[in-house]
Structure formats: structure tokens, C-alpha cells
Amino acid sequence: MSLEENFNKAVEDVKNLEKTPKDDELLEIYALYKQATVGDCDTSKPGMFDFKGKAKWEAWNSKKGTSKEQAQEGYVAKVKALIEAYGLKQ
């Protein structure tokens, strides 16, 4: 399978994990997904009282400069690790 196909499969697989990953794991896959699909963070930083939005923005912004291919590879690897840790629904 191509990297694009592996990435798309990982996007579907992550929706079918047995358990919800930890917050830091969710932020990591969010950031890698956004970097792979949008590129560098292109939004302004949320306000100080938007804790969730700020955490997501910071996670995505931390991937700045990562290529689409690198982000896709990182996403696929992270999802494989999550599947090993949490399992997939049958």
C-alpha cells in the first residue's frame, strides 16, 4: 500500500479503537493529522480561557515545518502503537 493509503486506513482505524487514548495521545494524532492534511498551523492562537483550543493549537503548531509525508508516516506509526495498546473493535 502507498503512504496515502496507509494514512487513510489509519484515519479510519483510529475511530475504532477499543478504548479512548489519553489526552496527550489524542493531541499527538490531532497534530499529525492536521499537519498531514492542512500543513503548517494557519490559525491564530486561541484565547487564554480556551484551554482545549489552545492545547490543540499548540500541539499542531509544534509540528511546524514537518512535511506532509513525514506527518503521514508519524500518524500511521502512532495509530499502530495505539492499536497495540488499546486494540480495535471487532
N, CA and C of each residue as an Amber inpcrd file, in Angstrom:
protein
   270
   0.8430000  -1.1930000   0.0000000   0.0000000   0.0000000   0.0000000
   0.8800000   1.2460000   0.0000000   0.3690000   2.2730000  -0.6120000
   1.0980000   3.5370000  -0.6360000   0.9630000   4.2350000   0.7180000
   1.7840000   5.2400000   0.9200000   1.7190000   6.0060000   2.1710000
   0.3420000   6.6410000   2.3270000  -0.1940000   7.1760000   1.2410000
  -1.5180000   7.8040000   1.2710000  -2.5940000   6.7960000   1.6900000
  -2.5230000   5.5770000   1.1570000  -3.4890000   4.5330000   1.5070000
  -3.3340000   4.1050000   2.9640000  -2.0890000   3.9520000   3.4180000
  -1.8420000   3.6140000   4.8300000  -2.3650000   4.7070000   5.7470000
  -2.1600000   5.9600000   5.3590000  -2.6350000   7.0920000   6.1520000
  -4.1630000   7.0660000   6.2450000  -4.8290000   6.8900000   5.1050000
  -6.2980000   6.8630000   5.1020000  -6.8450000   5.7020000   5.9200000
  -6.1710000   4.5460000   5.8760000  -6.5910000   3.3970000   6.6890000
  -6.4120000   3.7110000   8.1700000  -5.3050000   4.3700000   8.5200000
  -5.0490000   4.7270000   9.9190000  -6.1000000   5.7100000  10.4190000
  -6.5230000   6.6340000   9.5490000  -7.5700000   7.6070000   9.9170000
  -8.8570000   6.8590000  10.2860000  -9.1850000   5.8260000   9.5240000
 -10.3810000   5.0280000   9.8260000 -10.1700000   4.1580000  11.0640000
  -8.9950000   3.5470000  11.1730000  -8.7130000   2.6620000  12.3150000
  -8.7950000   3.3930000  13.6490000  -8.3190000   4.6300000  13.6880000
  -8.2840000   5.3550000  14.9680000  -9.7000000   5.6040000  15.4990000
 -10.6820000   5.6100000  14.6250000 -12.0760000   5.8050000  15.0360000
 -12.6550000   4.5480000  15.6840000 -11.9620000   3.4180000  15.5360000
 -12.4820000   2.1420000  16.0180000 -11.6340000   1.5200000  17.1270000
 -10.9260000   2.3460000  17.8720000 -10.1440000   1.8260000  18.9950000
 -11.0880000   1.3490000  20.0950000 -10.6890000   0.2950000  20.7960000
 -11.4960000  -0.2480000  21.8920000 -11.6930000   0.7780000  23.0080000
 -10.6310000   1.4940000  23.3410000 -10.6770000   2.4850000  24.4150000
 -10.2070000   3.8280000  23.8840000 -10.6250000   4.8850000  24.5440000
 -10.1890000   6.2280000  24.1670000  -8.7570000   6.4550000  24.6550000
  -7.8650000   6.8790000  23.7640000  -6.4820000   7.1540000  24.1770000
  -6.4150000   8.3080000  25.1780000  -5.2660000   8.4400000  25.8190000
  -5.0290000   9.5310000  26.7700000  -5.0040000  10.8610000  26.0200000
  -5.2090000  11.9450000  26.7590000  -5.2590000  13.2730000  26.1530000
  -4.0090000  13.6110000  25.3490000  -2.8240000  13.2750000  25.8890000
  -1.5890000  13.5990000  25.1670000  -1.4810000  12.8010000  23.8680000
  -2.0020000  11.5840000  23.8640000  -2.0040000  10.7690000  22.6480000
  -2.9750000  11.3400000  21.6200000  -4.1380000  11.7810000  22.0930000
  -5.1150000  12.3960000  21.1960000  -4.5610000  13.6780000  20.5800000
  -3.8660000  14.4790000  21.3840000  -3.2680000  15.7050000  20.8580000
  -2.2080000  15.4020000  19.8020000  -1.4410000  14.3420000  20.0230000
  -0.3970000  13.9580000  19.0690000  -1.0010000  13.5450000  17.7280000
  -2.0480000  12.7080000  17.7580000  -2.6320000  12.2910000  16.4780000
  -3.3840000  13.4420000  15.8180000  -3.9680000  14.3230000  16.6220000
  -4.6180000  15.5170000  16.0630000  -3.5930000  16.3730000  15.3260000
  -2.4710000  16.6350000  15.9840000  -1.4370000  17.4970000  15.4000000
  -0.8720000  16.8870000  14.1210000  -0.5990000  15.5910000  14.1440000
  -0.0640000  14.9240000  12.9500000  -1.0890000  14.9150000  11.8210000
  -2.3520000  14.7130000  12.1590000  -3.4080000  14.7230000  11.1420000
  -3.5190000  16.1000000  10.4890000  -3.5660000  17.1310000  11.3160000
  -3.6820000  18.4960000  10.7840000  -2.4680000  18.8530000   9.9310000
  -1.2850000  18.4690000  10.3820000  -0.0730000  18.7710000   9.6270000
  -0.0840000  18.0320000   8.2860000  -0.5660000  16.7920000   8.2860000
  -0.6090000  15.9840000   7.0620000  -1.6630000  16.4730000   6.0780000
  -2.7640000  17.0110000   6.5920000  -3.8700000  17.3900000   5.7060000
  -3.9170000  18.8780000   5.3800000  -3.4570000  19.7340000   6.2910000
  -3.5190000  21.1800000   6.0870000  -2.1350000  21.7850000   5.8690000
  -1.1550000  21.2600000   6.5960000   0.1910000  21.8360000   6.5680000
   0.4170000  22.6250000   7.8440000   1.3500000  23.5720000   7.7890000
   1.6620000  24.3710000   8.9790000   0.4210000  25.0820000   9.5070000
   0.3560000  25.2300000  10.8210000  -0.7570000  25.8820000  11.5040000
  -0.9960000  27.2570000  10.8880000  -2.2440000  27.4830000  10.4760000
  -2.5820000  28.7220000   9.7860000  -3.6540000  29.5440000  10.4970000
  -3.8620000  29.2480000  11.7740000  -4.8580000  29.9810000  12.5530000
  -4.1730000  30.7220000  13.6890000  -4.8400000  31.7340000  14.1950000
  -4.2550000  32.4640000  15.3200000  -4.4830000  31.6750000  16.6070000
  -3.6150000  31.9080000  17.5700000  -3.6710000  31.1880000  18.8370000
  -4.9530000  31.5620000  19.5860000  -5.6860000  30.5490000  20.0770000
  -6.9130000  30.8310000  20.8410000  -6.6160000  31.5890000  22.1340000
  -7.6430000  32.2030000  22.6760000  -7.5100000  32.9670000  23.9070000
  -7.1360000  32.0970000  25.0940000  -6.6930000  32.7490000  26.1590000
  -6.1750000  32.0210000  27.3130000  -7.2300000  31.2040000  28.0610000
  -8.5080000  31.4820000  27.8530000  -9.5500000  30.7220000  28.5470000
 -10.0880000  29.5750000  27.7060000  -9.6290000  29.4480000  26.4740000
  -9.9970000  28.3280000  25.6150000  -8.9100000  27.2680000  25.7660000
  -8.9660000  26.5370000  26.8730000  -7.9090000  25.5910000  27.2150000
  -7.7670000  24.4790000  26.1840000  -8.8840000  23.9060000  25.7610000
  -8.8420000  22.8120000  24.7840000  -8.3210000  23.3230000  23.4360000
  -8.8560000  24.4460000  22.9840000  -8.4230000  25.0190000  21.7110000
  -6.9510000  25.3920000  21.7300000  -6.5090000  25.9300000  22.8570000
  -5.1060000  26.3240000  22.9970000  -4.1920000  25.0930000  22.9640000
  -4.5930000  24.0190000  23.6380000  -3.7920000  22.7900000  23.6540000
  -3.6970000  22.2000000  22.2500000  -4.8170000  22.2050000  21.5290000
  -4.8140000  21.6780000  20.1630000  -3.9460000  22.5480000  19.2570000
  -4.0700000  23.8680000  19.3950000  -3.2750000  24.7860000  18.5780000
  -1.7840000  24.5900000  18.8490000  -1.4150000  24.4820000  20.1200000
  -0.0020000  24.3100000  20.4730000   0.5420000  22.9770000  19.9540000
  -0.2710000  21.9220000  20.0310000   0.1660000  20.6180000  19.5270000
   0.4070000  20.6900000  18.0220000  -0.5360000  21.2870000  17.2930000
  -0.4010000  21.4040000  15.8440000   0.7830000  22.3090000  15.4950000
   0.8880000  23.4330000  16.1570000   1.9600000  24.3880000  15.8630000
   3.3370000  23.7780000  16.1420000   3.4060000  22.8070000  17.0490000
   4.6880000  22.1670000  17.3590000   5.1930000  21.3270000  16.1850000
   4.3370000  21.0380000  15.2360000   4.7070000  20.2460000  14.0570000
   5.1350000  21.1330000  12.8810000   5.1930000  22.4320000  13.1100000
   5.5360000  23.3760000  12.0410000   6.8220000  22.9490000  11.3290000
   6.7840000  22.9550000   9.9950000   7.9480000  22.5850000   9.2070000
   8.0160000  21.1110000   8.8580000   7.1490000  20.2950000   9.4660000
   7.1090000  18.8690000   9.1570000   6.4250000  18.6980000   7.8040000
   7.0190000  17.9030000   6.9260000   6.4290000  17.6930000   5.6070000
   5.1650000  16.8530000   5.7050000   4.3430000  16.9220000   4.6600000
   3.1200000  16.1250000   4.6160000   3.4530000  14.6470000   4.7720000
   4.4850000  14.1830000   4.0740000   4.8640000  12.7740000   4.1230000
   5.3500000  12.3730000   5.5120000   6.1600000  13.2180000   6.1350000
   6.6380000  12.9160000   7.4880000   5.4760000  12.8590000   8.4690000
   4.5320000  13.7830000   8.3310000   3.3650000  13.8020000   9.2200000
   2.5120000  12.5540000   9.0050000   2.3330000  12.1420000   7.7460000
   1.5590000  10.9350000   7.4690000   2.2530000   9.7070000   8.0550000
   3.5690000   9.6180000   7.8850000   4.3160000   8.4880000   8.4460000
   4.2010000   8.4690000   9.9660000   4.3260000   9.6420000  10.5970000
   4.1920000   9.7300000  12.0510000   2.8110000   9.3410000  12.5280000
   1.7960000   9.7530000  11.7720000   0.4100000   9.4400000  12.1200000
   0.1830000   7.9260000  12.0500000   0.6270000   7.3150000  10.9460000
   0.4600000   5.8680000  10.7700000   1.1590000   5.1130000  11.9010000
   2.3840000   5.5210000  12.2290000   3.1360000   4.8610000  13.3030000
   2.4320000   5.0300000  14.6540000   1.9350000   6.2320000  14.9260000
   1.2500000   6.4890000  16.2020000  -0.0290000   5.6670000  16.3120000
  -0.7880000   5.5890000  15.2240000  -2.0300000   4.8150000  15.2510000
  -1.7290000   3.3280000  15.4420000  -0.6670000   2.8220000  14.8250000
  -0.2820000   1.4170000  15.0400000   0.0260000   1.1720000  16.5090000
   0.7410000   2.1130000  17.1320000   1.0620000   1.9810000  18.5550000
  -0.2160000   2.0230000  19.4040000  -1.1650000   2.8690000  19.0310000
  -2.4310000   2.9550000  19.7730000  -3.2340000   1.6690000  19.6200000
  -3.2130000   1.0870000  18.4240000  -3.9280000  -0.1750000  18.2000000
  -3.3210000  -1.2690000  19.0770000  -1.9980000  -1.3080000  19.1590000
  -1.3280000  -2.2910000  20.0210000  -1.6880000  -2.0750000  21.4860000
  -1.7970000  -0.8200000  21.8790000  -2.0710000  -0.5070000  23.2870000
  -3.5550000  -0.6950000  23.6480000  -4.4480000  -0.3290000  22.7440000
  -5.8800000  -0.2950000  23.0740000  -6.7230000  -1.3100000  22.3210000
  -6.2330000  -1.8430000  21.2080000  -6.9900000  -2.8060000  20.4090000
  -8.0390000  -2.1290000  19.5360000  -8.5210000  -2.8810000  18.5580000
  -9.5600000  -2.4020000  17.6520000 -10.8710000  -3.1110000  17.9390000
 -11.9870000  -2.3990000  17.7820000 -13.3030000  -3.0230000  17.9130000
 -13.4810000  -4.0020000  16.7640000 -14.1090000  -5.1030000  17.0660000
 -14.3520000  -6.1220000  16.0200000 -15.6060000  -5.8380000  15.2560000
